[in-house]
Amino acid sequence: MNMRRSIVAVSVALATSVIAASCGGSSSGGSGDGTPKKGGTINILSNAEQIAHLDPQRNYTGDDLAFAGSTIQRSLTTYKFAAGDAGSEVVGDLATDAGTASKDGKTWTFTLKDGVKFEDGSDITCADVAYGVSRTFATDVITDGPSYAMTYLNVEGEYPGPYKATAAQQAAYDKAVTCDGKTITFNLKSTVADFNYTTTLLAFSPVPKAKDTGEKYDMHPVASGPYKIESYEVGKSLVLVRNDQWSADTDTERKAYADSIVYNFGLDESAMDERLIADAAEDQTAVSAGILPENLQTIFEGGDKALTDRAVNYYDPFVTYTNLNVKSLSCIDVRKAIYLALDRDALRKAGGGPYTGDFADGFIKPALALDYKKATPVEGLHEDGTPNVEAAKAAMASAETNCPDVAAHAKAGLSFYYPDTDIWKKALAIWIDSMSKAGIKIKPEAVGDPAQYWPTVMNPETNYDIARGGWAPDWANASTVIPELFTTGGGFNLTRNADDPDYKAFETKIEEARNTLDRTEQGKKWQELNQFVVDHLWALPGTFTRAQSMWGSKVGGAFQWGPFGAFCYGNLWVK
């Protein structure tokens, strides 16, 4: 899944493990001391102008999935709402259990619970779930979401989604996803032993067809969880209030302690930290994902227990990286020069030094133990993160001979898209200085609203050369990392690598890995594919990240939810 606001975004790449171990001032890495109670308002502080996507089929950033999935939306299955390893367990959500697979793993069935309803009081049906999943195929309208349904479901022929499908095309989808009373069955192209992890994603949430407003559904999706939207004003706030049609009897995980949750947008990053450090008035019931580098030592090393008890410093599920547009940067010598010239050490220091995490050697985090093997770096790369300017110059000299057009483009200026935040402006200055020493020019392209960064770079019409990225596995298998980031069928391939001469061979190896049932053997294939991407420099590894968050003194339950590296927002409570 994609990353959202994080201070470690200054690094070249971001990622975390599926199971994140929290550590902070308190032994639990959170604020769970005391007895939870109902009532009050939880405030969320954000520098973004809005949430990237509330449409469940478009929601694919860790923080947003944690927020929407714990408050307004439910899926067939969910991760347990718990800290530590317990939070990695998959349980039934709208479904009575975690699903049943056929012996060959090509068919999965889920039965809906009795009494589950939308906010208008109508029953949530099998047809509503099937319709919601069908929306993911309408990629001209439902953008930026996960592509697993399109990858896994055995839909014969081309299916454009429910908006444009012919009767025959819709029949093909209805054959792949069938309903029998409260039971929904997914027929898959091949064996997927962990498909019930896929269904934790909100892409498998129900949508009532009569209430679907297409692209506009993003602003007011129909609630199936304990909260519903009272108001949503971009640049100001999103206000959630209780959904009286939700029943705790149907939901083992969501506790819905707070009476309301207010998402406050467009705040200055420095002001957010100052407010939480001061811990006054309504900020005592506030949380914020991310702490500026200049405040990290004060909070974690200043000796003030009142601060350390309200903050957490942890390995999150993300790895950061830099996407290189292989279509415009088709010359590997130029891509190599960029990597060798980059002062990764300066970026790490600007982001908070050890608080940012560890230099990444690839795109699979060590926490995915079966799939991780330390990658062999490109020749000449300094593992301490310092630049190798002479080697970068040599690579550019080779480029001038082997691919003069691409070398000339790099000298004239590479478009670099970045979120327009103070921390990224500092990082950008390091990029510009690093590249200039190798004769490469950077042309900055700021995206004004950080929440719109991903929609901007995901747009095929956005012409970037360089775009930063961060990714966490959707569950504990690199099948949710390498294919998603580096194949044309993946949901977030920003490398535009389809024309690379070696791409077809790479794609063949991907399918071999997906179809390998022995998990240990499959892991070895993911290790090889990770090395393949490192060798081809389609993207540049950045950081195996750490992240920091803070909350007010009257917030309870502020642990970091491992699968998302974020607060379990719906279960926060006011002390």
N, C-alpha and C positions, 0 to 999 in steps of 0.2 A: 504494500500500500504506500501511497505517497506521503510525504512529510508536510507539516504545516509550519507555523512559526516556531523557530528554535534558534537560540543564540549560536548554535554550532553551524548554522547555515552559512557562516563566513568561510567554512572550510570547503574544499573542492567537492566533497561528497558526504552523504549522511545515511546511516542505517542503524538498526538495532536488532536484537534477537527477538524471537517470538515470545520468549519468557524473559522479562526484564527483572533483574534483582534490584530492588530499591534500597537505597541507603541514604541516611540523612541524619538530622539531629536526634530524632527519636529512634528507638530500636526497631520499630516497625516500618520506618521510612514513610510515615504518614501521621495523620492526626486523629486516629481512631479511638483514643482514650476517652472513657466516659460512655454513658448510655445514649444511643441515638434517640432523638425525639422528633416529632413532627412539628412543622410550623416555620415561619420566617421566610426570608428571601436570600438566596445565594446569588452573588454577583460574579460575573466572569469579565475580566478586563482584557481587551484586545486592541492591537494597533491596526488590525484589518478594518476595512470599511464594511464588510459583510462576511458571512460564512460562504466558503467557496461553493458548496452545493448542499441544499437540504433535500432535494429530490433524491429519494433513496437509491434509485438506479444510477445516479450520477455521483454519489458521495463516495470518495475513494481516498481521503486523506485521514491519517491516523487520528488526529485530534477531533475532526468533524465526525468520524465514525463513532468514536467514544461518546461524543456529545449527543448526537441524534439517536444513536442506538441505545443509550441509557435513559432517554427522556421521551421522545415523541414517536419512535418507530421500533417495531419488533420484526424479527426475521424468523425463519423456520427453526434455526438453532442459534445458540449464543454461547460465548465464553462465560464461565461463571464470574459473577461480579465479586471478585476476591483479589486480595493482594498476593504477591509471590507466585509460587508454582501452581497453587490452587486455581489461579485465574486463567490458566491455560486449558482447563478442562472444558470440553464441549458438551452442552446439555440441550434438551429440548426447550424451545422458546414458545412460538406459536404451536409447534409440534409437540406431541405428547412425550417424545423421547428424541434421542439423537439420530434417528433414522435407521432403516433396515436395508442392507445391501443384499443383492442376489449373490450366489456363489461365485460368479465370474466378475462381480463388481461393476457390471455394466448397467444395472438397474437399481435405483434407490427409491424407496418409498417413505413418505412421512404422513402421519395422520394428525390433523388439526385438533386442538383441544376444544372442548365444548365451552361456549360462553365468551369467546374472544370477539370483540367488537371494535368498529371504527368509532371515531369521536361523535358521529351523528347517530349512533345507536344501532346501525346496521351490522349484521353478522359478517365477520371476516370469513370468506369461503375459499374453497380450493381454487375456484375460478379467479378470485382476486389475486392469489399468489401467482397462478399461471400467467395472468395478464401482466402483473408487475415484472416477472422475469422476461416476458416477451418484449418489453419496452427496451431492454438492453441491446436488442438487435437493431433498433432504429437509430443508428449512429449519426444520422444527419440532424437529429433532434436531441437525443439523449447522449450527450457528449461527456467525455472525461471519466466515465465509470469503468469498472472492471469488465473484462471480456471473457470470463470463464464460461458463461452460459453459451456464448458463441463457439468457444473452443470445445466444450465437452458434449453438448447436447447433439443427439443424432437427428438433426433436421436435414432432410433430403432436399438438395437444390438450394437456391438462393432464397433467403427469407429476410425481407427488409424491415421487419417489425410490424406491429399492428396497425400503424397509420397508413401504410401504403401497400400492404399485402393483398394479393389477389386471393380468391377463395381457395385455389389450389395451394398457394403458398401458406396460407393460414392453416389449411388441413395438414400440411407437412409438419408445421410446428405442433399442432394439436395431437399429432401422432407421437411426437417426441416427449411431450409433457401432457400427461393424461390425468383426468379427475374421475374419481369414483366415490361419490359422497364426500366425506371429509378427507379422503386419502388422495394425495398427489404423488404421481410416479414420474421420475425422470429417467428416460432411456438415453444412455450415453453411447458415444462412438466407440469408446474403448474402456478398459478397466480404470476406474478411479477409486482407489481404496479409501481415500480421505475426502470424499465428496461432501460429507457432512460438515467439514471445516469450511468448504466453499459456501455452504448455505448460512454460515454466520454473517456473511456480508449482507449489507442492506439491499444489494441488488436482488436478493431473494425475498424482499418484503412485499406485502400485498399492496396493490393500488386499485381502488374502485374505478372501473372503466368509465363510469358516468361522470366521475369527478376529475378525470385526467385532463389537464389543460396544456399538455405538451411541454414546451419550454417554460411556460409560466408556472408550471407545477412546482418549480424550484422555490418559489417565494411563499407557497402555502400548501405543503403536502398535507394530506389527511392523516391525522394522528391515529396510531394503533397502540401507543404506549401510554404511560400515566400522565403525560403532559400534552398540551396542545398549544398552538400559537395564538396568543391574544393580539399581538401587534408585531410588525417587522418593518423597520424603517432603516434602509441602507444608510450607513454613515452615522447612525445614532444608536439604535438598540433593537434587540429581539427579546420579546417578553413571552415567557411560557407560564401558563397557569394550569391548574389541575384539570385533567380530562375525566369527567365524572362517569364516562362509559367504560373506563378501564377497571378491571377487577383484580385485586391482589390474589384472589383465589385461583386465577389462571396464570400467575406469574411468580415463579419461585425466586427470581433474581432482583427485580426492581422494587425498591422500598419506597421511593418517592417521599422522602422525608420533608423536603422544603415545600412550602405552599406555592412558591413561584421561583423562577430562575430568570435572571436578567443578564443578557449578553450585551456588554457595553462596547461599542465600536469606535474606531478612529482616534484612539488615545495615543498620546506621545509615549514612546517606550521608556524614556527616562522618568516621566511622571508616574508611569505604572509602578516601576520599582520603588520610587520615593513613597508612593502611597502605601504600598504593602509593608515597607520598612517602618513607616510611621505608625501603621496599624490603628487608625482613628476612625470613629464613626462607622459608616456603612462599609468601609474597607476592611473592617474586622470580619466581615462575612464574604470577603472576595477571594478569588483565586486567579492566578496568572501563569500561563505556560511559557516559561523563558525568563531569564535574568540577564541583564546586560553584563558584559565582561568586567567593566569597571567596578561592579558591585559584588562580584563573586567572593573576593577575599574578605570584604567587610562582613558578608553574611555567613560564610562558612569558616573563616579563620580569625574573625575579630574577637572571639571569646564571649560574645553575647549570646547566652543560651536562649534568650527570648526570640532571637532570630533563627538560630540553627534548629530550634524545635519546630519552626514553621517553614522549613525549606527542605528540599530533597535534591541530592546529586546522585545520578544513577546512570547506568548503561541502558539506553533505550533500544528500541528494535530497529534502528535505522543505520544505513550506511550512506554517506554522502558521496557524490561523484560529479564529474563535469561531462555533460553530453557534448560531443563534437559532431557537427552535421557532416556526415561522411559524403553526402552529395556535393556540398560546396568545398569540403576539405578532403577531396578524394585521394590526396597524396599522403601516404603514411609518414614520409619524412617530415612534412609540416606538422602533422599531429604529434610526432615524436619530439620535435623542437618545442612545441607548446608545453608538453609534459616536463621535459628536462629543464626548461627555463623557469618554470613556475616555482616561486618561493613558498613552498607549502609550510615550511617552518614559520615564516612570518605570518601566514594566514592563521596558523594554529595559535600563535602567541596573541594575535589580535582578537581571537575569539575566546580567549581565556586560558590559554596554555593547556595544562593537563585536564582542565574542566571540559575541553571540547572532545576529548577522547583520544584514540590512538590512530596513527597513520594506517590507512587501509591498504592492503596489498591486492585486493580485488573487490568483488561485489557481493560475496557471500560472507556473512559474519561468522566468527568462530563458534558462536553459540549454536549454530546449525551443525552440530558435531559430525554427523554422517556425511555432510555435503562439503565441509570446509577442508581445504588443504592450502597451506601458505603458497601463494602464487609466486612464480619467478618473475621478478620485475624486468622492465625493459632495460637493455644494456645502457649503463651510464647513469641510471637513476640513483641519487643519493638517498639511502634509506632513512637518514636523519631529517629529511625534508628540505634540506638546503638545495638551492638550484645548482645545476651543472651548466653554467653559461657556455663554456667552451664546447661541450658536447652538443648543446642546443644550436650554437652557431654552425657547427659542422653538419648537423642535420639540415639546417636551412641551406647550406652550400650544396648539399646533395640534392635538395629539392629544386634548386635553381637549374640543375642539370636534368634531373629526372622528370620534373613536372613544373616547368617555369610559370605556367599560368596560375597555378595554385600558390606558388611562392610569391608571385606578384600580388595576388589577392591578399595574402597575409601581411605583406609589407604596406599595402594600401589601407588596410583596416578591416578587422574582423568584428562583426556585430555581436555584441555580448549582452544578452538579456538578463536582467536582474531585478529583484524586488526593490523598490525605492524606499529603503530604510536607512537609518544612520549607520547601522552596523554593516550593511552591505556596501555603503559608500566607502567605508574604511577598507573593506576587502577589495573593492574595485580598484582603489589606488594602488594596492599591492600587485594586483594583476597587471595594471598598466605599466608599472615600473618594471616588473619581472619580464614582461614580453618585450619591452623596448630594448632591453639588453641583448636580445637575440635578433633584433631587427624586425620584430612583429608589432603591429599597431592594433590597439583595441578601440573599437567604436562603441561606447556605452549606449544601451537602450533601456531606459528605466521603465518599469511597470509601476504606475502610481499607487494602485491599491495592491498590497501584498497578497490579499485573498484572490486576486485575479491573475496572479503570476502563472499558475498552472493552466487555467483556461487559455491564457494568451499564447504560451509556448506550445500547447497542444493543438492550437489552430494550424491546420496545414498551410494557411496563407501567411503565417508569420515566418519571415525569412531571417533566421538567426544563423550564426556560425557556431556560437557557444551558448549553452544554457545550463545552468546548474541544476542539480537534482538530488533527491534523497528518497530512499526506498526502504521499507521494512517488509519482510516476508508476510504473506497473508496467513500462513500457518507454517509449521515446522518442516518445510520441504522447499528446497531451492527451485522446485517446479513453479513456485510463485515468485521467483526472482528473475532468473536468467531468461526464460521465455517472455515474461511480461515486459522486460526492459530492452530486449535485443532481437525480437522477431517482429515481422510485419503484422502478425496476428495478435501480438501483445498489446496491452492497453496503454503502455507508456513508452513506446520506442521513439525517443527523441533523437536517436542517432541517425535516422533516415539512411540506414545502411543497406537497403535492398539491392543497390547496384554494385556493391562491393563484389569483386570476382569470387570471393570465398564464401559469400553469403549462403548460397544454395547448399554447400557442404555443411555449413553450420546448422541450417534448418533441418537437414536430414539427421544430424546428430541429436538435435533437440527431440525429434520424434522418437528416436531410439531410446533416449533417456526416459521420456514419458511412458513408453510402453514396457519398460523394464520393471517387473514386479518385485524382484529381490531388492529390498530397500538398500542394502549395503552396496550392491552392484550399481544401483541407480545413483547412489551418492558419489561413487567414483566417476560416473559419467558427468555429473554436475561439476565436479572438480575440474575435469578436463575442459568442459565448456567455459567455465570461468577463466581458465588459463587462455583459452582461445580468444576471448574478448580482450583480455589484458594484452596479449601479443599483437592483436590487430588495432589496438588503441581506438576502438570505436567510442569509448568513454574512458575517463581518467579516474581511477580510484582516489577517494579523498580521505574520509575519516570513519573509523568504527566509533560511533559517537557516544558521548555522554550528554545528558541534558539536565537542566535544573528548573525547578518550579518552586513557587512560593504561595502561601495562603495566609489569610487573616487569622487572628487568635480565636475567633468564634466559629471557625469552620471545623467540622468533624468529618471523618471518613476520607481525608485527603491523601489516599495512597495512590501510587502509580500503577495503573492497570496494564499488566505486562503485554498483552497482545497488541496494544495500541500505543504504549509509551505515553499515556495521557491520564488525566483524572477520570475516575468513574463518576462523571458529573451528576447523573441522576440519583446517586446514593449519597451525595454530600448532604450534611445536615448542619443546622445552626445550633451551636452550644447555648 
